[in-house]
Amino acid sequence: MTDYFFYIFSFILILIGITYIVIIALYCFAWVKQQPPSFNSNSIGTKVSIIIAVRNEEHTISNCLNSILNQSYFKNNIEVIIVDDHSTDTTVEKVEAYCKIHHYIKLISLSKSDLIGKKQAISLGINNSTGELIVTTDADCIMGTNWLNTIVNFYIHSNAKMIVSPVCFYDEKNSFEKMQSLEFMALMASSGASLYFNKAIMCNGANLAYSKKVFIEVKGFENIDKSASGDDVLLMYKIKQKYPKGIQFLKHREALVSTKAKSTIKEFINQRVRWASKGFAALNSETKFISVIVYLFNLMLLFSLFIGFCYTNNDFHLLILKIGLILLGIKCIIDFLLLFLAGTFFNKKRFLIYFLPEQLFYLFYIVVIGLFGFIGKYNWKDRNIKN
């Protein structure tokens, strides 16, 4: 019976490993094939509403607003709507100071205590907006001067209903933050590559754009508001369902938004659990498949290494160890290729020296995060949240 179990385990491990390797190889191919778009003209006539949901962002909101004020896009066609989600620090005061100077920056608040969370804030912001194109970002983000101009031009020339744009980390100070940067680049490359195949897997609300008309057509966050997170991915699913070819990735350095990595393990775990806590049932079929493959592959690799190193007196154990090490080696090669391609785009190839420790850390953390994400309990902005 034990031998039979190890035969089955080895077969499943090989099958899942091959599937994972093929998926990442396809992502590498798609990322290379996806070329930055070129534009013939500026589309300054499109009214844009930038929506920023904030809660206790006194240390970051000024940098974000300064980046927006420096945009090259025609200022008369921009409105910035800051939606305060019951901040308890000086965020509101800082935003009010900008509102007094710049007429196109507006501050509104979630007034009722039962109206909390990012989805409620974004909905309120969109309901009070006048722009044709909604662009969402986060208060801890900064952008280059051509960020908005690039997004609007792509919106006009591509006829996309939702535009997924890249996000990366900046000012990484230590090895932990640089390893986070590597992982985040892989996520961005996977997001863009999957959309090359018209498969909506991931996106990030820190750099997302969609038509206000489309948001209204899909009834916003209706029926996806049970989860505290998911203002980006779950909305993308709804738009994808109505417009099967309407989601596009904007692979352009000018469209890049930058944010900071988490400085502590606790902050990092909380962020990743929040990302993973959308609820497995709420994911679309493509994301479910990818999630299961990635999780099981890492889990089974860990198990094979544990069995092989702890129980070396059995031929089956040694066989599983060999299979695990071979698949881990191939995984490292294909993951390195994806990160090399992503690092070239994000100008962070120098971080590849942290690739091996990042791979080992990832092997353990993805299993833990997957479990915690299933439980769905985390802390965000001084709130304990249970999905």
Secondary structure, DSSP 8 states (H G I E B T S, - for coil): -HHHHHHHHHHHHHHHHHHHHHHHHHHHHHHHH------SS--TT--EEEEEEESS-TTTHHHHHHHHHT--S-GGGEEEEEEE----SSHHHHHHHHHHH-TTEEEEE--STT--SHHHHHHHHHHT---SEEEEE-TT-EE-TTHHHHHHHHHHHH--SEEE--EEE----SHHHHHHHHHHHHHHHHHHHHHHTT------GGGEEEEHHHHHHTTTTTT--SSSS-TTHHHHHHHHHHSTT-EEE---GGG-EEE---SSHHHHHHHHHHHHTT-GGGS-HHHHHHHHHHHHHHHHHHHHHHHHHH--SSHHHHHHHHHHHHHHHHHHHHHHHHHHHHHHHHT-GGGGGGHHHHHHHHHHHHHHHHHHHHHTEEEETTEEEE-
